[in-house]
Amino acid sequence: NLVDHEIRHHRVQSALDYSQRELSSILSAVGDMVCSYNVSDYNFDFISPSCLELTGYTEFEFMDHPNLFFEMILAEYRPTVEEAFKNANPNETIRLEYQILRKDGEERWVSNSLTPFEDETQKHIICALTDTTAYHNLNELKSRMIRMASHDLNNPLSTAIGFFSLLASDLEGMLNEEQKMMVENIHRSHERMANMLEELLDVEQIQARINLDLKPIDLVQLIEKILQDFTFQIQQKEHAIEFVTSHSSIIVQVDPVQIEHALSNYLSNAIKYTPPQGEILISVFADDRHVIVEFTDNGIGIPESARDKLFQPFFRVKQQGTENISGTGLGLSLIKSVIKQHRGDVYYRPESQGSTFGLWLPL
């Protein structure tokens, strides 16, 4: 029996050693830095050798000095990462994007996923870091090109709009109906181009921002302010607006400028696509973890074939009743970018008549 026990033990140990070697080979081949962090004693149980290529440090340096992992994170991102490690919940993967300083002084961007799990006595976090420096460099290049192109186009376009307005004023009373229509079409085309450039820059600026300027704001008060800002458009189309909320005050930590921009876009769309004397309902609901904002209208609705493309950049629904509604197709994409940066999400829900566009944010 003792011999059988030793044989079984040897086989189990051999299988375990083989599995460890196989896992190590797989992790080395993947190229990402993978580690297991013991939250209970603030030490690393395992770090893949690929950490050397990403950080310039060996796995042994991290094992001997666990704080080195956090020290290499740039100071502006460090508190967020430390908080994520501290408060990570089991079975919930957290994704972070931040910069590190390599051993040789080079800065690199990394995408970091944290997946916590617990055994009988301790809490661990599986941490995977991917080098995203090349992506960020390309994205920055794209941003610069868009900003340059928009600037180079916007200046002559603004000049053209200004001169054309002066010319139209001088010609007032000298044009027949057909000529007036042509002048109005030219003016609208110029305005459309200017709006498209402005929205393109808005989307680019929002997508390019890594750090949000988070502040506590009252979401109910913000929506009331936005409604006041749109008073003229609402009265012009004689819309009936109803605003309902589960709480008289809902405090959220958000970037006020971006969230106001997103909510204003939702309301602007509801006004544009709801016929005169139509109804628009704005609903705000909050629980312990989330706040939900919905804009429901009794407008023309969205055909089923277009619903999965609604939040894509430059996509516009083409159907009867929308021919004379101006837009760039960037508004919903902008909303999605803003809300995703706040770790929330957006959605669409068809109604028996009209549509509901919504978003949720974490509290």
Secondary structure, DSSP 8 states (H G I E B T S, - for coil): -HHHHHHHHHHHHHHHHHHHHHHHHHHHHH-SEEEEEETTTTEEEEE-TTHHHHHS--HHHHHH-TTHHHHTB-TTTHHHHHHHHHH--TT--EEEEEEEE-TTS-EEEEEEEEEEEE-SS-EEEEEEEEE-HHHHHHHHHHHHHHHHHHHHHHHHHHHHHHHHHHHHHHTTTS--HHHHHHHHHHHHHHHHHHHHHHHHHHHHHHHH--S---EEEEHHHHHHHHHHHTHHHHHHTT-EEEEEESSS--EEEE-HHHHHHHHHHHHHHHHHHS-TT-EEEEEEEE-SSEEEEEEEE-SS---GGGGGGTTSTT-----TT-TT----S-HHHHHHHHHHHTT-EEEEEE-SSSEEEEEEEE-
